[in-house]
Amino acid sequence: MSEFLQLVVLSVVAHSGAQAAHVAAKAAGETDQSHIIAGTERGTPLCVVAGVSPGGPPVGTQLYVKPPCVWPSRPPAGTSPFPRSPLLNGVTVLENATAIPHYGADTWYPAEDRYGNLYSGFDDGTVDNITVGSACTRAPGKCREKIYGFHTGSAVVSGDSWKSLSVQAVGGAIYEDGLPMQGRYTCANAVINGTWWVGTYGLAVGDGACEAGTGVLQFCEMGPFIGFRTSIDGGSTWAEPANPTNGNELNVSNPLFAEVPGQAIKFGAPHVVDHGPENIHSPDVHNSLYMVANGCWNEAPNSNCSWISGDGVYLARATGFSAAVPGSLNDPAVWQFFCGSLDTGGQHATPSPEEECWTHSIEQAKPILAWAGRVGTVTATWHPGLARYLIAVTTPTVLPSTVGPYDTWILESPSLTAGPFSLVAYMPRFGEQAYFVSFPSRFLQKGAGKEAILAFSANFACKTGGCTPNIGGAGYGANLLPIRFG
């Protein structure tokens, strides 16, 4: 999101008795040092990270980690609301990152089709000679001239190996009105049976505190999820989002989920849960499409509720939509929001699907997990061999800054609705400014293998915010980093 990013609200809530006890212990001021991974994995040394490693170089030192190495796992104050994972323990960086050539933009969230091609929207940069700027901070009249901003792009990535991918920008620069806010950015992304959906959300400058004294314009206020533009010809042409029932345009002031600017947003910058190519591993009989999003608990927007920070992760699903009717995903009637577990009198420790609460009212939505102030952009990927979701969250190292370093933390869970959620690693100053982190299912090691490719954008504001890159090969664009879970 270049110099015009905004924080997404996200955070994490416990779902098992053990996790509830852990949260209570944290509230009582207890410190759980068990999350600090101080050893090595298979004899691999710890990564030396400036400002993190004991006895290591101070913040601001130009130092790239030397793979293979285990990234130090150190939650703030040595504690987190989540118990340590018994299955996956820490993250080993296996080699430097590989950047996709000619992908000089961010918002890299790949969705896979049945042929192994990866689809994503993109913002604020140039991909394959197509340049877009997704913000417009000029006068409204100028913004509506469709010249000065509010443009997004669409990219198709292909190749046999993650180390030799190529990208094609399709459909040109697409104007999508972001008024009355100052940004409109891509997010949720899916492709099924030849239909491609790209969602967008709004952003605003807000209170400006996330600039952190730099004087560089930033988006500090999260706006609503607007809906999906759709294509049935591989992205060559697009239909803008509209309610299929009444034909009304979906925009910032009339969004799909009925959240509006000026409210604390629950479904900020949602992302489709990666259930494999074309949603093949959807967990229910309806082949529902699931989305996770970051949300805020405050009554009003603020810089701790932006595109990269917040309080809770929320879950939605679309049931009854059809790829043959692309606009059906813009029908509010197909969407439900997770609202907790129904009261079963304590009969079951883990609720069955019949005991889950789902609602069409976003006001009744409840987070699936929470960590106040430490949840930013979130993604979730199903790993069939491990029978676990891999959940990646990014948040500022120091709130409310969106321009400094970021922390990335990873959870695993057998279920998004029932948990339990366990901490794999909390990686401070990862990148130092890696964001939009995900684990594309195409690159997961087969079976129960613990190797994966971590995809991310990076370093959009290091020059203005003072962060220092620390992963070799990574830059502003689409990056792929080979890792192994301990």
N, C-alpha and C positions, 0 to 999 in steps of 0.2 A: 504493500500500500504506500510505497515511497514515503515522502515527507508528510503525507496526509492520512496516516493511519489513525484508527480510533480503537479504544479498548473494548473487548467483548466481555460480557459478564458471565463468569463461570465459577463453579465451586463444587464440593463433593460431600454427600450425605451417607451415613452408615445404615445398613439394612439388617445386620444380624445382631443378636444379643451381645456377642463378643465385641462387635464394633461399637455398639451403643455404650458399653462399659468403657471402651477405649476413649470415646469422645468425652464421657463424664470425667475420666481421669485427667484428660487434657484441660477440661474446664476448671478442674480443681488445682491446676498448676503443676501437675506431675510432668516429668520429663522422661521420655522413652528413648534411651540411647541405642536401643536395638536396631533402629533404622540407619544408623551410621555404619556404612560398609567400610571398614578400615583394612580389611584383608585383601587378598588377591584371588582371582578366579583362574584355576588351572595354571597357577604359577605366573599369571599375567600381572604386571605391575599396575599400580594405580596411575591414572593420568595426572600429570602435573598441571593444575589449572590455576592461573594467576588469580589471587584474591580468595581462593578456596582451599588449596592444599596447605596443610600445616607446614610451616617453615619454607613455603614456596614463595615465588615472587609476588609483589604487591599488585593490587588492582591497577590496571592501565599498562602493565608490561606486555609488550608484543611477544606472545609465546603460543605457538601451535602445539596441541597435544601430539604425542608421538605414539601412534598405533603400533601394535595392539596394546591397549591399556583399558583398565576399568575406570569409568567415570566415577568420581567420588559421589556417594549418595548421602547428602546431608540436608534434611529438611530444616526449615527455619527453627532456631532455638532447639534443634535436636529432637523435635517431636512432630508427629502428624496424627490426624484422626484415624489412620488406617494401620492395621497390623501388618507386619512384614509378610510378604508372600512366601508360603511354604513350597511353591512350585518354581518360581522364577526369582532369582536373586541377583539384582544389579545388571548393568549394561556394559558390555565390553565393546569398545570401538575397534573394529578389525582393521580398517585402513582409512585413508583420507576419503573425503567426499568426492563424488563425481557430479559435475553440473551438466545438465542437458544443454548441448550447444544451441545457441540462438533462442534460448528461453530467458529473456532478460526482463521478466515481470514477476509479480508474486501472485498469491492466492492459488497455489498449486495444490489441488485436491483431486487426485486422479480417481476416476471410476472406470472399471474395465468392462469391455464388451466380450462376447463369446469367442472372439478371434484374438484376444490378447491386446487389443489397442486400448490406450488410456485416454480418457476425455476429461477436460477441465476448463473452467473459465479462467480468465486472467485479468489483472488490473495493473495500472500504474507502471507502464513500461513497454518494451518492444519485444514481440515474439514473431520470428519469421517475417520481419519487415513490416509488421502491423503494430502501430503505436497507439496506445490508449492512455487516457488520464481519467480516473474515475471520480475525481473531486471537481467541484466548481465552487469557488469562493467569491466569484464576481457577483455583480448585481443580478437579481433574478431574470431580468430581461435579457442580459447577456448570456446567462446559462441556457435560456430557452432557444438561443440561436443555434444550438447543437454544434457549436464550434469549439467552445472553451472548456469542455469537460463533460462529466457524466457518461463517459464511454467505457464499455467493457469489451473484452475479447473472448474468443473461444479457441481452444487448442486441442489437437489430436496428436498424441505421442505414440510412436510405434518403434519396434525393434525386437530382436530376439533375446538380447541381454540387457540388464539394467545398466551396464557400462557402455553400451553403444546404442543409445536411443536417439531418435530424431523427432523433430516437431514440425507440424504444419499448422499455421493459423488459418482458420476458416471463417468465412462470413464477414470479414472486415471488422472495423470498429463499430460497435453497436451503441447507439444513443439510448440511454434509459434515464428518464427524468428523476432526479433525486430531491427536488424541492418539496417542502420547505427546508429540508436539511441541506448539508453541503457536500455529501458524499453518497454514492450508491455503488456497492461493491458486490462481487460474486461470492457465493458460499455453496449451499447444498447443490449437489451435482450427481446425476444418475443417467444411465443409458440402459434401455430394455427394449428388445425386439425392434430396433431401428429408430426408436424415439429417444431423443436427448433432451434432458431438462437441466437448466441452469438457473438456480435461485439467486436472488439479490436481497440486500438489506441496506438500510439507511444509516448514515453517520452524521454527527454534527460536532462543531467545535466545543459546544457546551461551556463549562466553567473555565476551561483553559489550563487547569492545574496540571494536567498530564504533560504539558510542555516542560515542566520541571526547571523553569528558569532559563531555558535556552532561547526563548523568543521565536522559536520556529513553530509555525502553525501546525497543530495536531488535532485529531478528532478524539475528544474526550468523552463524548456522549454516544452511547449505543442507541440505534434506532430500530424500528420494527423489521421483521422479515416480511418482504413484500409479496413474493410469489415466484413462479417459474416462467422464464421464457422457454419456448419449445421449438425443436427442429425435427423434421422427419427426413431430411436429406443430408445427414452427416454434418450439419452446421453451416451449409451454404446459405440458407435462408432461415429466418426466425420469426415466430409469432410472439408478440409481447403478452405478458400475463393478463388474463381477464377472467372474471368469474363466469364459468360456463352456464350457470343458471340464468343470469340476467344480462350477461354481456358487458358488465361494468368493468372498466379498466382497474387493475390492481396497481396501486402506487403507494408512495410513502404515507399519504393521508388516508388511503383506503386499502390497507394491506390484507393479506390472506388470513392472518390469525387475529385480526381485530385489536392488535396493540398499536398505540399511536405515539408519535413523538411527544416528549414531555413526561411520559410515564416511565417507571422502572420496568425494564423489558425482561421478560422471562426467556423468550425464544430469540436471543440475539445471535446472529451469524450461525444458523444451524448447519449441520453437516450430515449427509446421509451415512448411516452406519454401513460399513463395507462388509456385506455378506457374500462376497465373491462376485465373479462375473455375472452381470445382469441380475443381481440379487438372488442368485440360485440357492443360497443357504439361509434364506429368510426363515425365522424360527417358528412361524405359525402356518396353519393350513391355507390361509388366505394369500400367502406370498406377500404380506404387507411390506411396505417400504418404511423403514424406521429412520428417525433423525434424532441426533443429540444436539443440544444447544446450551450456551451459557446464559445464566440469568442472575438478576440482582434482587436482593431482598429489601433494599432501601425504598422509601416511598417516592423518591424523586431521583432523577439522574444525577450522577456526579462522577468525578474522575476515577473513583474506585469501581465504577460500573461501566467499563468501556469495552472495546473490542478485545482487549487482552487481559481483563481482570473482572472479577465478580465473585459470587457467593455460592452458586449451585448449578448442577447439571440437570437439565430437563430433557424429557423423552417424549417424542410424538411418533405416531404411526399412521400411515395412509392405507386404508383397506377398502377395496371396491373400485379402485381406479383401474384404468386400462391404457396400455401403451397404444392401442388402436385409436384411442380418443385422447390425444396428448393433453388437451386442456382439462381433463378430468382431475389431474393432480392439483389444479387451482380451485377445486370445489371445496369449500369449508366442510361440507357434509362428509367427505371421505376421511377427514382427519380427527384423530382422538389424541388426548394427552394423558400421560400416566398420572394418576392421582393417589398412588399408594396401594396398600394392600387392604382388602376388606377384613372386617373383624370376624375371625373364625373361632373365637373363644380360646385361642391359644392351642388349637389342636395340631397345627403344623408349624414347624420351625421355618420351613421354606414354603411360601405360598405357591399353590398351583396356579396355572393360567386362569382357571375359573375363579380364583380368589383375588385376582388382581383388579384394581380399580382403574377404569379408563373413562374419560369424559370428553364431551365435545366443548366444554367450557374451559378456556385457557385460565380463567380466574381460579379454577379449582385444581389446576396442575400443581403437583408437588415434585421437588427435586428427587432424583434417584440417588444422589450423593451430594455432599456439601463440604466446603472448607472456606469459611467466610474470608473474603478478600484475596484468596489465593487460586481462584479458578478463572483462567482466561480461555482462549480458544480451545475447543475440545473435539477430538475425533475418537471413533471406536471401530475396531476391526475384529471380525470373528476369525479365530484360528481353529480350523476344523480338527487338526491333528492333536492339539492340546486341549480342545474343547473349552476354550477360554476366549473371552473378549480382551483385547489389548486396548486400553484407553489412554490416550496421550493428551496431556493438558499443559498449556504454557501460560506463564504469568510473569509480571515484572519482578525482578529481583528486589527492587525497592519501589513500593507504591508511593504515589500514583503514576510514576513516570512511564510513558510509552516510548521514550527515546533512548533509555539506557539498556543494560543487559537484562536478559530474561532467564527464568528458570523453567525447565521442563520436567514434569514428573509423570510416571507411568503406573497405572494400576492394571491388575488382571482380575477377572471375575467370570464365573460360569454363567452368570445371568445379569442382564441389565436391569431387570425389575426386582429380583430377589437377592442379588449379591451372592455371597459377601464380596466386598471389594478389598483387595490386598495390595499393598505398596510393593512394586518391583524396584523402583529407584526414584529418588528425588535428585535431579541433576542441576545444581546451581550454576549459573552463568554458562549455560549450554549454548555454545555457538560463537561468541558470547550473546548473540541476539538471534537465535533460531526461533522461528515461529511458524504457525500453520503446520504443525508436526503430525505425521500420520504413518501408519504401517500398511502400505498398499498390499492387498491380499495376493496380488499376482506374484509378489516377491517373497512370500513366506516360505520357509523351508518345509518340504513335504513331510507328512507324518507328524511325529512328535518332536521334530527338530526344532532347535531353539535359535536358529539364525534367521535374520530378517533384514529387510532394507527399510531404513527410516528416511522418509521423505520430508523435506522442509524448505521453506524460504528463509532468508537470512539477511541481517545487517542493513535494513532499509534506512536506519537513522544513526548508524555508528558515528558518522562524520559530525553530526550535530549533537548527539547525546553523549559522546565520550566513551562508548563501548569499544572493545578491542577484539576483533575476530580471533577465535582460537581453534577452529577446525579447518585444516588444510583442504583446499579445493572448493570450499563452500563460498557462495557469494549471493548477491541479490539475483534471485531467479528460482529455478527448480533444482534442488540438490537431492542426491541419493547417497545415503551413508550406510555401509554394511555394519551390522552389529550382531552380537550374540548375547542372549540372556544367560545369566549364571544359573 
